[in-house]
Amino acid sequence: MPSFLRSLLTSLAAITSLAAQPAADLANVSGKIVDPANDQPVAAVAVALHAAAHSAPLQTASTDAEGSFAFASVPLGEYRLVYGRAGATQETAVFALNPKQLSHQAGRLPLAGDAPVVKLEKFEVSAQQQAFYNSIDRKVYNVGQDIQSLTGSASDLLQNIPSIQVNAEGEISLRGDSNVQILVNGKSSALLNGNNRAVALEQMSAGRIARVEVVTNPSAKYSPEGTGGIINLILEKPTEPGYLVSTRTSVGNDGRYSASVTANFNPGKVNVTGGVSIRQDERARISSEERVHLDGSGGVRFSTSQQNSDRSQPFSRSADFGIDYELGKQTELSTSLELSSRRTSGSGIRTNHTRDAGGALTADFDRLRSGPESETEFEFRMGLDHAFDARDRELAIELSYENERENETENYTSVYRLPLGWDEQETTRAKNRGASSSSPPITFTRSGITRKWKSDTPSKPKRRTRTSSAGN
C-alpha cells in the first residue's frame, strides 16, 4: 500500500475516534419540583443554577407541566440549585460535577408553602393633579397651586383663566359676553349675580377656590339664566378635621382700602364656613361734550357744550355663613346665609354753555348733583344632595329665599349765571323692594339625562317707586 494512502487512513481513523468521544468539560443537571402535601408535580416554578461560591445565577429555567427542569452544557465544578416562587425560595446542598460525574439528578425537590405576608405599618401614594382638563360639557382649571390663590382675590384669579375677561370696573365676561352666570359649588349665589357682583368677587379671597369650571354650553341641569355661559367656582373643602383662618387686606391711593376674614371649621361630619369683608372705593370721572345744531340749509343755529365732573365713594360690606352636614356617605344637607350691603355717597357738577350762530354766549349755568344711594341683598338657601348606588344617578333638592332693597336720593340744584334768574332745586327719590321664596329645580340625574321640577312662589313682587319735588 502506498505510504500516502496509509497516512490518509490513519488520519481519518483519529478524527472519527475523537468525534465519538463526549465533551469531557460539560455536564447536565435535572430534577423535578413536587408539592409535599400530595407529592404532585408543580409547574411554572423558577429554578436557578448557582456556582457554590457566587450569588449570581449561571442558568435559569422554569418547570414544565410535569414539574421537570433541566440544565445542559454545564461546565464542571461545584453548584447549588435555588428554586421557589417570588418571596419564598429554597436552596439545595452543594453538589459536584467532574469527569466521573457528568450528570446530576436532583431528584424530587419539595416546594415550600406560600410566602409569609409582609405587613407595612405605613405607605404613601402621591400624585399630581392636572392644571387643566376637558370634560364633556366644560373646561376645568385646577387653581389651587396658582400664585394668585395665595394673595389675590377671586377677581384676580379669574383674569388668569382663558376665555374669561375682567375689565377695569371688575365686570366679568365670558368670550366677550357679559351675560354670564356665576355659581358656587354648582349653586346660584345672590352676591355673585346681583348689581354688586364685581365688588363681591373683589372681596372674595382666591384661597377659598379649588378649581374653576367654565361651561360654555350649559345643559338642562342648569338654569337658563346666563346664556353667555356659566362660571362655576368650586370652593376648597377640608378632608381632615381641623380649622383654617385666613385674612386679606389691601390699601390704595385716594383712601381706597379693603379687608376680609374667612374661616373654616371641620370637626368631622360637619363643615362650617364663614367670612366677612369690607371695601372702600373712590371713583372719579371727567367728561366733556360739544354739539353744533344746524338748520335746514346747513347753517349753524346754535352750539352747546358740557363739562362733567362726577365723584362717588362706595362702601361695601358682606358676610356669609354656611354649614354642610353629612347625613351619610352619599347624602349631604347644606344651609347658607349671604348678606351684602353697599352705600354710595356721590356728587357731581355739570357746566352748560350755549352760544348762538355768531358765537355769543346766551346761556351759562351749573347743575349740581348730590345724594346717597344704598343697596341691601339677603339670601338663605337649604339643599339636600344624594348620590345613589347606581352610577350616574343623583338627586338634588334646594330651597331659597331672597330679599333685595334699594334706596336712592338725588338732589339737583341749577345755578344760573346767564340769563340771571332764581336757582332751581329738584329732589328725586327712588325705592326698590323685592322678596321671593322659591324651590329651584328638584334635579334628578341619570346617565347624563337631567329632569327638573321647579316652582316659584313670590311672596312680595319687586316694585320700584319714584317721587320728585322741585322748588325755587
TAHU-V896449 format. One record per residue. N is the residue number from 1. PHI is phi in whole degrees, 0 to 359 (NA if undefined). OMEGA is omega in whole degrees, 0 to 359 (* if undefined). Layout:
n = <N N>
phi = <PHI PHI>
omega = <OMEGA OMEGA>
//
This chain:
n = <1 2 3 4 5 6 7 8 9 10 11 12 13 14 15 16 17 18 19 20 21 22 23 24 25 26 27 28 29 30 31 32 33 34 35 36 37 38 39 40 41 42 43 44 45 46 47 48 49 50 51 52 53 54 55 56 57 58 59 60 61 62 63 64 65 66 67 68 69 70 71 72 73 74 75 76 77 78 79 80 81 82 83 84 85 86 87 88 89 90 91 92 93 94 95 96 97 98 99 100 101 102 103 104 105 106 107 108 109 110 111 112 113 114 115 116 117 118 119 120 121 122 123 124 125 126 127 128 129 130 131 132 133 134 135 136 137 138 139 140 141 142 143 144 145 146 147 148 149 150 151 152 153 154 155 156 157 158 159 160 161 162 163 164 165 166 167 168 169 170 171 172 173 174 175 176 177 178 179 180 181 182 183 184 185 186 187 188 189 190 191 192 193 194 195 196 197 198 199 200 201 202 203 204 205 206 207 208 209 210 211 212 213 214 215 216 217 218 219 220 221 222 223 224 225 226 227 228 229 230 231 232 233 234 235 236 237 238 239 240 241 242 243 244 245 246 247 248 249 250 251 252 253 254 255 256 257 258 259 260 261 262 263 264 265 266 267 268 269 270 271 272 273 274 275 276 277 278 279 280 281 282 283 284 285 286 287 288 289 290 291 292 293 294 295 296 297 298 299 300 301 302 303 304 305 306 307 308 309 310 311 312 313 314 315 316 317 318 319 320 321 322 323 324 325 326 327 328 329 330 331 332 333 334 335 336 337 338 339 340 341 342 343 344 345 346 347 348 349 350 351 352 353 354 355 356 357 358 359 360 361 362 363 364 365 366 367 368 369 370 371 372 373 374 375 376 377 378 379 380 381 382 383 384 385 386 387 388 389 390 391 392 393 394 395 396 397 398 399 400 401 402 403 404 405 406 407 408 409 410 411 412 413 414 415 416 417 418 419 420 421 422 423 424 425 426 427 428 429 430 431 432 433 434 435 436 437 438 439 440 441 442 443 444 445 446 447 448 449 450 451 452 453 454 455 456 457 458 459 460 461 462 463 464 465 466 467 468 469 470 471 472>
phi = <NA 299 293 290 289 295 292 294 295 294 292 297 295 290 294 297 294 290 294 283 276 289 294 284 252 232 220 234 228 211 177 216 257 231 274 295 288 226 60 266 294 240 269 60 257 283 231 231 259 244 291 300 257 232 268 284 287 272 216 230 207 226 293 273 298 269 80 270 216 203 236 246 55 265 297 293 156 256 220 215 253 240 216 138 261 299 90 214 253 233 220 269 287 288 232 246 244 215 304 272 231 268 215 236 255 286 81 266 263 286 263 290 289 299 293 296 287 263 262 259 291 201 216 232 245 239 210 250 283 291 288 208 205 261 245 297 238 202 249 245 243 276 250 299 261 292 297 293 288 274 232 269 262 298 296 297 293 293 297 270 271 303 78 255 242 233 274 295 273 84 281 260 220 242 54 86 255 278 278 237 255 248 248 237 55 80 235 291 227 295 294 266 228 263 291 260 300 299 293 297 292 289 274 280 287 294 294 277 261 270 205 239 252 253 251 271 227 299 272 293 293 256 293 290 297 79 294 286 132 229 247 253 266 264 276 295 227 298 265 236 302 155 219 213 231 225 232 213 225 209 226 233 278 56 79 281 197 206 207 210 227 234 218 218 228 226 279 162 281 253 237 246 232 193 191 225 206 224 206 247 237 222 232 234 218 234 212 218 214 235 225 239 257 253 268 295 266 95 279 280 271 195 225 229 217 227 240 248 222 237 215 224 230 283 239 243 224 211 212 216 212 212 227 243 234 275 286 193 296 240 230 223 251 227 225 209 233 224 221 218 215 217 236 237 253 228 209 197 221 234 265 246 232 233 233 277 299 273 95 283 286 248 213 210 206 247 244 263 230 204 150 272 220 224 223 223 228 225 215 234 225 222 221 230 240 223 254 281 298 294 292 64 237 222 231 228 236 217 240 212 222 231 220 224 224 217 235 219 234 237 254 243 226 256 253 264 253 206 288 293 181 289 291 250 236 213 234 237 238 228 230 230 236 199 212 207 240 210 243 304 312 281 253 237 247 220 52 83 259 249 240 233 228 228 219 242 232 295 273 221 296 294 222 230 240 222 234 216 217 222 196 262>
omega = <181 185 183 180 178 179 180 180 179 180 179 179 181 180 179 180 180 181 182 182 176 178 187 186 180 183 181 177 180 180 181 178 182 176 184 182 182 178 178 180 181 181 174 174 181 178 180 178 181 168 186 186 183 181 182 181 177 177 177 179 178 183 179 182 179 180 185 174 180 174 181 177 180 178 181 180 180 186 173 180 176 184 178 177 183 178 181 181 178 186 178 175 180 177 185 171 183 183 178 181 183 178 179 177 183 179 183 184 180 179 181 180 181 179 179 180 178 181 177 179 184 173 186 175 183 178 180 182 178 180 181 172 181 170 187 187 184 172 186 180 176 189 182 181 179 182 180 181 180 186 188 177 177 178 177 182 182 178 181 180 177 178 176 179 176 182 184 179 180 181 186 173 180 184 177 181 181 179 185 180 179 178 174 185 177 182 181 179 180 181 187 178 177 181 183 184 181 179 180 178 179 180 182 181 179 180 179 187 178 179 180 178 179 182 182 179 186 177 180 180 186 178 180 178 180 182 178 180 183 172 183 180 178 184 176 178 183 179 180 178 180 180 181 178 179 179 179 179 175 181 179 180 178 176 179 175 175 179 179 176 176 182 178 180 183 179 182 180 183 176 184 179 178 179 175 180 175 180 175 184 178 182 179 181 177 180 178 182 178 179 176 182 184 174 184 181 179 178 181 175 176 180 179 176 179 174 185 175 182 180 178 181 179 175 187 175 178 178 177 181 181 177 174 182 180 176 179 181 184 183 181 176 183 174 180 175 178 180 177 178 178 176 184 172 184 176 180 177 177 180 184 175 175 181 180 183 180 179 180 181 181 178 180 179 177 175 184 180 175 177 180 176 181 178 178 179 180 180 174 180 174 183 177 179 180 176 181 179 178 184 176 175 182 176 180 177 183 175 182 174 181 178 182 178 180 177 181 177 179 176 181 175 177 181 185 171 177 354 180 179 180 172 180 179 181 179 179 178 180 178 178 180 178 177 179 172 185 172 176 195 162 191 175 182 179 177 176 179 185 174 183 169 187 174 178 180 179 177 177 180 179 177 182 179 180 177 180 177 182 178 179 *>
//
